[in-house]
Each structure stands twice: as structure tokens, then as C-alpha cells.
Amino acid sequence: MKEIEERLNEEKQRMAVMTAPADFENRLRTALDATPARKTKRRNPFIMMAAVSVLCFLLISYNYNAFAYYGKKIFGFEEIMTGTMKDLNDKGMGQIIDKKTTLSDGTVLTIDGIMTDANQLVMYYTLSNPKGVGELWGDVFNPDKITGFFTNARAGGGMAKVNDSGTEIKGTTYFDPVSPFSKKLTLHFWQGIKNGEGSITFPYDPNKAMQTQIKQSIKEKVKVDKGTITFKTITATPTSTVIEGKMDVDNFDRIHFGFEGVKLIANGKSIDNLGSGVSGSKFDLRFDGLPQELYSLELAFNEFVGYQKLAEQIPLNDDTHHDLEGKDLWVKKVTTTERGVEITIETDENLLLDGVSIQSDDKVTALKTTIGQRLDKKTDRFTSERTMVFDTNSMPEYLLIKGIHYVKKYNQKIEIPVD
């Protein structure tokens, strides 16, 4: 087995320096188109598995070229570029596209340029219309995805700025990474319900994609009150740093906090958080690019959703304050309506009561629903006011609470090797 692994490793190193022919995509497409239709036959599963393995191995081996490409700057977007993107643009790390099309309302869309690496594609575009781009320009141009050979990159966030006369918009949109085999890319966008989808195709040179700085495993787990979080990998490129993982946390979505309390620290300084995404049990955390000279790297797991068991029996009176294990609860009003008993409360924004019911004599009535949530900005925080509805007409004596979901401090650190 050891000899086989050594042979596979040698072959991987040999293929890693190979590049696909310049006309690889066209030749493969031609070959596929020219293949005559055949009757379905039962294939040897071992042969099929081997063929898929060779293709996947080739796709992994032919990665983004590991040399620095110096090209032309993308002009006109300085005000909406982050510090990292400005530095990369100053070094000419983007690709000039300058491809135009006219949208349904007469607005001219120009794809000015792109920056690409293994984490993402960043598109820089201009919308111009002498009659005005309008306040609802998002209804005319809403980027959806970029497709190409082995590419189906979904759009993420972005930013834009309108000029003083309202006739031009400069914007950026972030997409999933594109395949290094693509020589042409097609942007798909929506022009509103009436005009449907539009598209524009432009050339792409994968040799101008920027190299990956770090790609390694983390494989560290953090235990939280209602489950575990596993940080699996980190991929650092010039444009961003992506940490991927999975989680099994029962109350993750009970409060609107997400991964805000997880920080990436490089050389002792916090790296800007660009956002996060969750799909089922999988998640990814996106941060800005890392410093070129990297001495230390760590994840600071400062805060996350927690859970505290309680056995609270709170007397119900209007305009009263109560302490829930150091958390504030204000009972604003207790009334009966045609819906039943309604209790209006106020708490910190990221505090959710669990196992709530009311008691009147020996009768206990569970919470039916919550309505009318409203955020209020205080001097140093946001609070949440909402009304709890109980299906009874009997005025209660007590509010019963079995637990709370809240933002808990964990203050754990995960060191990531940088050697």
C-alpha cells in the first residue's frame, strides 16, 4: 500500500506541472459533438470509476497558475474598492473586459473588468443612461450567475455608487470561483418580471487568475451549549480568505447572530469580515485577504449562540423589570383581547425566551404565537419589543420561562499553522 501511495504522489507531482492545451475546450467540445448516439450498454463500474477519477484528478491538477500576472488597472472604481482590492488593482492584477450590451430600458451595461482567484470572481461594471438610471435600477439589472465551461458561479454580495447627476452607476458583484478551463464566460442577469433574463458573453483568460496563498486543513472542533462546530479548511487568496466547516447546533437560528462573534486574527490584528453563508449543516466564513508577510494566524471564537436553563416564575404586572440570569426583561403590558391574553415584553435584541407559558391559579397555558416584533435603538444597544399571545381569557398571575437563547461568550482560540 505504501508503494502505491508513493506512486500516486509522484504522478500527482508530475501532473501538477502540466497545463491543458490552449484549444483543450474546443477540442473536447468538438469530440463530444461528433460522438454518434449509441444504445445504452451496461458498463464495468470499475472502468467508470477510474475514468471519473482521472477527470477529477486532471481538474484538480490543472489549477490556477502560480505566477504573478501584471496587467492593466481597472479605472473608475476606486471609491467602491476595499483596501485589499485597491492594492491588487494598483498592481494590475485584474483583467480588462470592456464588453457592452443594452438593457431593456435603454441603459448601457459595460463589464469593465474582473479579478479572479480560487475563492471568487469579482466583476466591475458600469450602468449608464443619459435619461437617468433611476432609483429602482436593481429591477433593470440584477446579476444572477456566471456560466462557462465547467462553470456555474452564483452571485453573492456587491456594492454600487450613483454619480451626482444620476446617469451612471459604478458597481461590483462577487461570484463563486470559475473553472480554469473556461475561455469564455456568460453573465446572466434579470431585467425584472416583465423583461426576464438577459445575458452577455465575454472572453476570459484563466492564466491571469491570481495564485492561492494558503490551502490547508484546520480540523478543529468547538463545543457549544447546543452542539458542536467543526472548522475544516482555510483557503487564502489575494482577494479573500475563506474558512469552511460544518456544524450540528440545534439553536443556531433561534437568534439573529450567526458567526458574528468569530474573528480571524493575522499577525495579531483582526482581518475584516466580509460575510458568511450557511447551507444546511455546512458553512463558510469570508474574510479580507491576508498580509503578504504572515507570522501568525488564529481563529478567535469569541461569541456564539448559547442556551441557559431557567425555572422562572415572574409575577405579571405592567411596567416591571426582571433579571434573567443577568439578562433584562421588561413586562410592558398585560391585556386580554379577542385573540386571548397578550403580554408585551422587551428584551435585548438577541435574547429569545424558551418554554414560555402563563399560570392562572392551577391552570397553565402555553404560548400560542408572537406578534408585532419591533427593534428599538438604545444608547448602547438594540432592544426587541414583541407581544406574546396565549389562547385563554383568564388573566394570568405568573409568566413561566424554562430557558433563554442568547449570545454567549466562549473566548476560545484556534491556532492555524502558517509554516
Secondary structure, 3 states (H helix, E strand, C coil): CHHHHHHHHHHHHHHHCCCCCCCHHHHHHHHHHHCCCCCCCCCCHHHHHHHHHHHHHHHHHCCCCCCCCCCCCCCCCHHHCCHHHHHHHHCCCCEEEEEEEECCCCCEEEEEEEEECCCCEEEEEEEECCCCCCCCHHHCCEEEEEEECCEEEEEEEEEEEECCCCCEEEEEEEECCCCCCCCEEEEEEECHHHHCEEEEEEECCHHHCCCCCEEEEEEEEEEECCEEEEEEEEEECCCCEEEEEEEEECCHHHCCCCCCCEEEEECCEECCEEEEEEECCEEEEEECCCCCCCCCEEEEEEEEEEEEEEEEEEECCCCEEEEECCEEEEEEEEEEECCEEEEEEEEECCEEEECCEEEECCEEEEEEEEEEEEEEECCCCEEEEEEEEECCCCCCCEEEEEEEEEEEEEEEEEECCCC
